[in-house]
Amino acid sequence: MMCNGFGYGGFGDPWGAVISTIVPLLFFGGLIALAIWAVRSFSRRPAGADSAMEVLRRRLAAGEIAQEEFDKIRKALQA
């Protein structure tokens, strides 16, 4: 039913209502996605520290380094 030429609840065009609903949803959805990405990327532990420690343990187990050298390098990695 038309009312003074502005049908569809006063929007005039049904697409106005659709766009005015979708644009804020996309905007806030983008903000939420950005926040999730930021939290995930900044809360990760550095993978290099763990892999360096594993290499150090393997070298000790293989007899490539002595216990004293292992302890010295381990303290340097943990600092």
C-alpha positions as CSV (number, residue, x, y, z in Angstrom):
1,M,0.0,0.0,0.0
2,M,1.4,3.4,-1.0
3,C,1.4,6.3,1.5
4,N,2.2,9.7,-0.1
5,G,4.5,8.0,-2.7
6,F,6.7,6.5,0.0
7,G,5.6,2.8,0.0
8,Y,7.3,0.0,1.8
9,G,7.2,1.5,5.3
10,G,8.4,5.0,4.3
11,F,11.6,3.9,2.6
12,G,10.3,4.6,-0.9
13,D,12.4,1.8,-2.3
14,P,12.6,-1.7,-0.7
15,W,16.4,-1.8,-1.5
16,G,16.9,1.2,0.9
17,A,15.8,-1.0,3.8
18,V,18.0,-3.9,2.6
19,I,21.1,-1.7,2.1
20,S,20.6,0.1,5.4
21,T,20.5,-3.3,7.1
22,I,23.4,-5.0,5.3
23,V,26.0,-2.2,5.4
24,P,26.1,-2.0,9.2
25,L,26.2,-5.8,9.5
26,L,29.2,-5.9,7.1
27,F,30.9,-3.1,8.9
28,F,30.6,-4.6,12.4
29,G,31.3,-8.1,11.1
30,G,34.5,-6.8,9.6
31,L,35.4,-5.2,12.9
32,I,34.8,-8.4,14.8
33,A,36.9,-10.4,12.2
34,L,39.7,-7.8,12.6
35,A,39.6,-8.1,16.4
36,I,39.7,-11.9,16.2
37,W,42.6,-11.8,13.8
38,A,44.5,-9.4,16.0
39,V,44.0,-11.4,19.1
40,R,45.1,-14.6,17.4
41,S,48.2,-13.1,15.7
42,F,49.5,-11.3,18.8
43,S,48.8,-14.1,21.3
44,R,50.8,-16.8,19.5
45,R,54.0,-18.0,21.1
46,P,57.0,-17.7,18.8
47,A,57.6,-21.0,17.0
48,G,61.3,-20.4,16.7
49,A,62.0,-20.7,20.4
50,D,60.4,-24.1,20.7
51,S,62.1,-25.5,17.6
52,A,65.5,-24.2,18.8
53,M,65.0,-26.0,22.1
54,E,64.1,-29.2,20.3
55,V,67.2,-29.0,18.2
56,L,69.3,-28.4,21.3
57,R,67.8,-31.4,23.0
58,R,68.4,-33.6,19.9
59,R,72.1,-32.4,19.8
60,L,72.5,-33.3,23.4
61,A,70.9,-36.7,22.9
62,A,73.1,-37.4,19.9
63,G,76.2,-36.5,21.8
64,E,77.1,-33.5,19.6
65,I,77.3,-31.2,22.6
66,A,78.2,-31.6,26.3
67,Q,75.8,-31.0,29.2
68,E,77.6,-27.8,30.2
69,E,77.2,-26.4,26.7
70,F,73.5,-27.5,26.7
71,D,72.9,-25.7,29.9
72,K,74.6,-22.5,28.6
73,I,72.6,-22.4,25.4
74,R,69.4,-23.3,27.1
75,K,69.8,-20.3,29.5
76,A,70.5,-18.1,26.6
77,L,67.4,-19.3,24.7
78,Q,65.2,-18.8,27.8
79,A,66.4,-15.2,28.4
